[in-house]
Amino acid sequence: MRKEPQLDYPYMGYKFSPEEKEQLLATGNLGKTIEVTPKSGEPFAAYVSIDPQTNEIIALRADRVSIPQEIKGVTLSDQQYKDLVEEWFFLIGTILL
């Protein structure tokens, strides 16, 4: 358990920019995918967040996240789907994604 996230040091080979550090501290997640490289493996795209209980940086492999093409009966356009996969937020009717 950390007192604060360790954002001044590279995480799996990725160095956070000042804007990315600000985003992580403000929202708890990066808001986009980045390429990280674990010590013992190949680079991969990941969603990065800060665990709110431990302040550890955590990465979730983007290829392990399944995002449906249809949400609440609304089929996403190709652009909406791409934006959602890249973790942008947008409105579909009254639904904020």
Order of alpha helices (4+ residues) and beta strands (2+ residues): alpha-beta-beta-beta-beta-beta-alpha-beta-beta
